[in-house]
Structures are given as structure tokens and as C-alpha cells.
């Protein structure tokens, strides 16, 4: 178990595990938690995001489950914010209503917590495509490193005077169960979690890359905001070593616009504070497209995809990971 001074070394406090006050002056204020995970073989994986826009008075929830042959999806974008319970019964958040339940109980802030989901998901691909099936998820997640942050930042429209605005990423391990149509699967997984709060305009492009295995964990992000220099951030942590910032995160990617299940391939080069350089290539195992049309002031489609990937490093065995990309469509 990590000591508190390790968990908070990048300026995130234990209290930041929980929901934050929001500014009524920002229509696009968003607070969100996400969790992603996969097993060593890349045959069971998932991504869950819970975000609320309190000024818009709505909650966004999505769950994507992969069982090796099918993607199952719950996408809810207009749940009433008034029905979301915050900081009640030791839970950071909880919702229950109309066939959907979800909650997160941080038993030890920034260290350990339980994610639970129960609902009905549409099969997006595979032999049962189009069917609606009952799903349940319980995942006990444990931190494998500090809550990584570069601070609140100074990007225009991402901060609010008098309010805390920040985000953190954290490598995790998880154990639990996934049940799809009464078929129970025991999960032993690795992945990443994220917590972000503040004004969050979505009018930008990005790549978000995560790998977490027994030897190291890494997260690398490129963000392209109009009229701003390209932002490159992330972390790398080798087993038994301190977590360090990335100074460069470069991707050379080939996109397949016609196939969300095989959306991307290519290579990457990451550079660390210490001078360490990590290189490798990426291939897609499977993936899915996510609907964020509704988050834009003028709703539009972008090519927003989550890909479960296999990574090949220069001197490592293949590792499973995630690559999320959002691209504008010309």
C-alpha cells in the first residue's frame, strides 16, 4: 500500500478524491471520473465514465464492456443532475433510477475504491448485435502509483477564478466481476483512472495512451487546442522507481476512419525528465466509437474512438493498453 506522501506528491490532496464545488458562471463546467481496465490477454476489458454538467443540469454516463468477441454499451447523456447523489453514505457519487444504477465508494481516498454498475446494455458488435442484455460490474480498484498531475494549468477556458480546477491520472489494478446476461466472468485487471473538474470545452483534438503492466505504467497525452501550442503531458513509472513526468509524447499514427473496431495503428516515442526514451508500436485488438456530439455548443460529430491495443516495445514483451483519439472531421 502506498504511503500518503507518495499519493499526493504531485499536489493532489486526499480531499480531491471527492466531488468539488462548481461555478455557476461556466456553462461547460464538468466534473468526471473514469476507469478503464483490461486483463493480460486483452480478452476482457472495459471503460466507464461518469461526468456531470451541473449548470446544464445533466449527467453523462457511459459503460463499454468487451468480452473478447462483443462490445456492450450503455450511453446516457441526459440523466437529471438532481438525481445524482454526491457525498452520501460514504460514496463519492451514486445514481439509481429507471433500470440503471452506478456508484463509486472510495474506501481509502486516492488509494482504493469500489466501482459498481448495474443496467441494460446494447450489444454493439458480435453475433448478438442489436440485442439489449442485462449487465453488472463490480470492480475493486487499488492505486499502483501517485495521483499524477501537472497542476490546475493556465489554459484559457479551463479555469475559474475562486474555484479549484484540476485533474489527475492514476495507474490501478482491479479485481471483481463482470456479468453479461447471467454469464459471470471473474476479473483481474490493470488500467487507469482519471478525475477532472472545472470548465471543460470539448472543442479540441487529442490522443490519450495508457499501458500498465507488471514492469511499468505509463500515460501519455497530446492535446491540440485551437490557437494554443500542442500540449504533451503524461507520466512513466518503472517498477520500484519513482513516477516521472514526460517531457515529450509523440505519435505517428495511421487512422482507419471506416472501421471503429480497427481504428488505429502506428508508433510512439516518449521522453522522460530523466532522459529515458520509450519507443514502440501499436496495433488495435478491437475498439468502439463514442458519441460526444452533444457536448459541443454547436452539436457535431467527431471521430472519437476508444481502442483496446497491443503495444510492442523495443525490449519488452507485448503489453495491452488503451488508445483514445478524438479527431475533427473535415
C-alpha positions in Angstrom: 0.0 0.0 0.0 1.3 3.4 -0.9 2.1 6.0 1.8 0.1 9.2 1.8 3.2 11.3 0.9 3.6 9.2 -2.3 0.0 9.5 -3.3 -0.1 13.3 -3.0 3.4 14.1 -4.3 2.1 15.9 -7.4 0.0 18.4 -5.4 -3.3 16.5 -5.5 -4.8 16.2 -2.0 -6.8 13.3 -0.4 -9.9 15.6 -0.5 -9.6 15.7 -4.3 -10.9 12.2 -4.4 -14.4 13.6 -3.8 -16.6 16.0 -5.8 -15.8 19.7 -5.9 -17.7 23.0 -5.8 -18.6 24.3 -9.2 -19.0 27.8 -10.7 -22.5 28.8 -11.9 -20.8 31.1 -14.4 -19.4 28.3 -16.6 -22.0 26.5 -18.8 -19.4 23.9 -19.7 -18.3 23.1 -16.1 -17.7 19.3 -16.0 -16.6 17.0 -13.2 -15.9 13.5 -14.3 -14.4 10.2 -13.1 -13.3 7.5 -15.5 -12.0 4.0 -15.1 -10.5 1.7 -17.7 -9.2 -1.8 -17.4 -8.1 -4.9 -19.3 -6.7 -8.4 -18.5 -3.3 -9.6 -19.6 -4.7 -11.3 -22.7 -6.8 -8.4 -23.8 -9.9 -10.6 -23.9 -11.8 -8.8 -21.1 -11.8 -5.0 -20.9 -13.9 -2.1 -20.1 -14.2 1.7 -19.9 -16.6 3.6 -17.6 -17.0 7.4 -17.4 -19.3 9.3 -15.1 -19.5 13.1 -15.7 -21.8 15.8 -14.6 -22.5 19.2 -16.1 -24.2 20.9 -13.1 -25.0 24.2 -14.9 -26.6 22.2 -17.8 -28.3 20.1 -15.1 -27.4 16.8 -16.6 -25.2 13.7 -16.0 -23.3 11.8 -18.7 -22.7 8.1 -18.1 -21.2 5.6 -20.3 -20.0 2.0 -19.9 -18.2 -0.1 -22.6 -17.6 -3.8 -22.0 -15.6 -6.1 -24.2 -15.7 -9.9 -23.6 -13.3 -10.9 -26.4 -16.0 -11.1 -29.1 -18.6 -8.5 -28.3 -18.8 -4.9 -27.3 -21.7 -4.0 -25.0 -22.6 -0.3 -24.5 -24.6 1.9 -22.1 -24.6 5.5 -23.2 -26.7 8.0 -21.2 -26.2 11.7 -21.8 -29.1 13.5 -20.2 -29.7 11.9 -16.8 -31.0 14.6 -14.4 -28.3 16.1 -12.2 -30.9 16.4 -9.4 -31.0 12.6 -9.2 -27.2 12.2 -8.7 -26.3 11.7 -5.1 -22.9 13.2 -4.1 -21.1 12.5 -0.9 -23.8 10.3 0.6 -23.3 7.1 2.5 -19.5 7.3 2.0 -19.9 7.3 -1.7 -18.3 9.9 -4.0 -21.4 9.6 -6.2 -24.3 7.3 -6.7 -27.3 7.1 -9.1 -30.3 4.8 -9.2 -33.3 5.0 -11.4 -35.1 3.6 -14.4 -33.0 0.4 -14.9 -29.6 2.0 -14.2 -27.5 2.0 -11.1 -23.9 3.1 -10.6 -21.7 4.3 -7.7 -18.2 4.8 -6.6 -17.2 4.2 -2.9 -13.6 5.4 -2.2 -12.8 3.3 0.8 -9.3 4.9 1.1 -9.0 8.2 -0.8 -6.6 8.1 -3.8 -5.8 4.5 -2.8 -8.7 2.1 -3.0 -12.4 2.1 -4.0 -15.3 0.1 -5.4 -17.0 0.9 -8.7 -20.4 -0.7 -9.2 -22.7 -0.6 -12.2 -26.0 -2.4 -13.0 -28.1 -1.8 -16.0 -29.0 -2.9 -19.6 -26.5 -2.6 -22.4 -26.9 -2.8 -26.2 -24.7 -5.3 -27.9 -22.8 -3.2 -30.4 -20.9 -5.9 -32.3 -20.8 -9.7 -32.4 -23.3 -12.4 -33.0 -25.9 -10.8 -30.7 -25.5 -7.4 -32.2 -28.5 -5.2 -31.5 -29.8 -7.1 -28.5 -30.3 -5.5 -25.1 -28.8 -7.6 -22.3 -28.5 -7.2 -18.5 -25.1 -6.3 -17.3 -23.5 -5.9 -13.9 -20.0 -4.8 -12.9 -18.2 -4.7 -9.5 -14.6 -3.6 -9.6 -12.4 -3.0 -6.6 -9.6 -0.8 -7.8 -6.3 -0.2 -6.0 -3.8 2.6 -6.8 -0.4 1.4 -8.3 1.1 4.9 -8.2 0.6 8.5 -7.2 -2.2 10.7 -8.4 -0.3 12.3 -11.3 -1.0 16.0 -12.1 0.7 18.9 -13.8 -1.4 21.3 -11.7 -4.5 23.3 -12.5 -3.0 24.7 -15.6 -3.4 28.1 -17.3 -5.2 27.1 -20.5 -7.9 29.6 -21.3 -11.4 28.5 -20.5 -10.1 25.6 -18.3 -10.0 27.5 -15.0 -12.4 29.6 -12.9 -11.5 32.4 -10.5 -12.1 31.4 -6.9 -12.7 27.7 -7.7 -10.4 24.6 -7.7 -9.9 23.3 -11.2 -7.6 20.3 -11.8 -7.3 16.7 -12.9 -5.2 13.7 -12.1 -4.4 10.3 -13.7 -3.5 7.2 -11.7 -2.5 3.6 -12.6 -4.7 1.0 -11.0 -5.1 -2.7 -10.5 -8.6 -4.2 -10.1 -10.3 -7.4 -9.1 -14.0 -8.0 -9.4 -16.8 -9.5 -11.6 -18.4 -8.8 -14.9 -21.8 -10.4 -15.6 -23.4 -10.3 -19.0 -26.7 -11.9 -19.5 -26.1 -14.2 -16.4 -22.6 -15.2 -17.7 -20.2 -14.4 -14.9 -16.6 -13.5 -15.5 -14.0 -13.0 -12.7 -11.8 -10.0 -13.4 -8.2 -9.5 -12.5 -7.1 -6.4 -14.5 -4.9 -3.4 -14.8 -5.7 0.0 -16.2 -6.0 3.7 -15.4 -8.4 6.1 -13.7 -8.9 9.8 -14.1 -10.7 12.5 -12.1 -11.2 16.0 -13.6 -13.1 19.1 -12.6 -13.5 22.6 -14.0 -14.7 24.3 -17.2 -14.1 21.7 -19.9 -14.8 22.9 -23.5 -14.5 19.9 -25.8 -13.5 21.8 -29.0 -10.1 20.2 -29.3 -8.4 17.1 -30.6 -6.4 14.6 -28.6 -4.7 11.2 -28.2 -4.7 9.5 -24.8 -2.4 6.5 -24.4 -2.3 4.1 -21.4 -0.2 1.0 -20.7 0.0 -0.7 -17.3 1.8 -4.0 -16.8 3.9 -5.8 -14.2 7.1 -3.9 -15.2 5.9 -0.3 -15.6 2.9 2.0 -16.1 2.6 5.0 -18.4 0.1 7.5 -19.6 0.8 9.9 -22.5 -1.5 12.6 -23.9 -1.4 15.0 -26.8 -3.9 17.8 -26.8 -4.5 20.2 -29.7 -6.5 23.2 -28.6 -7.2 25.9 -31.3 -4.8 28.8 -31.1 -2.6 27.0 -28.4 0.7 25.2 -28.8 0.4 21.4 -28.9 0.2 20.1 -25.3 2.2 17.0 -24.5 2.0 15.6 -21.0 2.0 12.3 -19.1 4.0 10.1 -16.8 6.2 7.0 -16.7 6.8 4.8 -13.6 9.0 1.7 -13.7 8.6 -1.0 -11.1 10.3 0.1 -7.9 11.1 3.6 -9.2 9.6 7.0 -8.7 7.0 8.3 -11.1 8.4 10.9 -13.5 6.9 13.4 -15.9 7.0 13.0 -19.6 8.7 15.9 -21.4 7.6 14.7 -24.9 4.9 12.5 -26.2 5.0 12.0 -30.0 2.7 9.7 -32.0 3.0 8.6 -35.7 -0.5 7.1 -36.2 -2.4 5.7 -39.1 -6.2 6.1 -38.7 -8.9 3.9 -40.3 -11.9 6.2 -40.5 -14.2 3.4 -41.9 -13.7 0.9 -39.1 -14.1 1.8 -35.4 -13.2 -1.8 -34.4 -9.8 -1.4 -36.1 -9.3 2.3 -35.8 -5.6 2.9 -35.4 -2.0 1.6 -35.7 1.4 3.2 -35.6 4.3 4.1 -33.4 5.1 6.3 -30.4 8.2 7.9 -28.8 8.0 9.2 -25.2 10.7 11.1 -23.4 11.0 11.4 -19.6 12.5 14.0 -17.2 15.4 11.6 -16.6 16.3 11.4 -20.3 14.8 7.9 -20.6 13.2 7.3 -24.0 10.4 4.8 -24.6 9.6 3.7 -28.1 7.2 1.2 -29.6 4.4 0.4 -32.0 0.7 -0.1 -31.6 -1.9 -2.4 -33.2 -5.6 -2.5 -32.5 -7.2 -5.5 -30.9 -10.7 -4.1 -31.0 -12.5 -0.8 -30.4 -15.6 1.3 -30.5 -16.8 4.8 -31.3 -18.2 7.0 -28.6 -20.9 9.6 -29.1 -19.9 13.1 -27.9 -21.9 15.1 -30.5 -24.0 16.7 -27.7 -21.1 18.2 -25.8 -20.3 20.9 -28.4 -22.0 24.3 -28.3 -23.0 23.5 -31.9 -23.5 19.8 -31.9 -21.4 17.9 -34.4 -19.8 14.5 -35.0 -16.1 14.0 -34.4 -14.2 10.7 -34.8 -14.0 9.8 -31.1 -12.8 6.3 -30.6 -11.5 4.0 -27.8 -9.2 1.3 -29.0 -8.0 -1.7 -26.9 -4.5 -2.1 -28.2 -1.4 -4.3 -28.1 1.9 -2.5 -27.8 5.3 -3.7 -28.8 8.2 -2.1 -27.0 11.8 -2.2 -28.1 12.9 -4.5 -25.4 9.6 -5.7 -23.8 7.1 -8.4 -24.4 3.8 -7.2 -25.9 1.6 -5.3 -23.5 -2.1 -4.5 -23.6 -3.3 -0.9 -23.3 -5.8 1.7 -24.4 -5.6 4.5 -27.0 -8.3 7.1 -27.2 -8.4 9.5 -30.1 -10.7 12.4 -30.9 -10.3 13.9 -34.4 -12.2 16.6 -36.2 -13.9 15.5 -39.4 -13.1 17.8 -42.3 
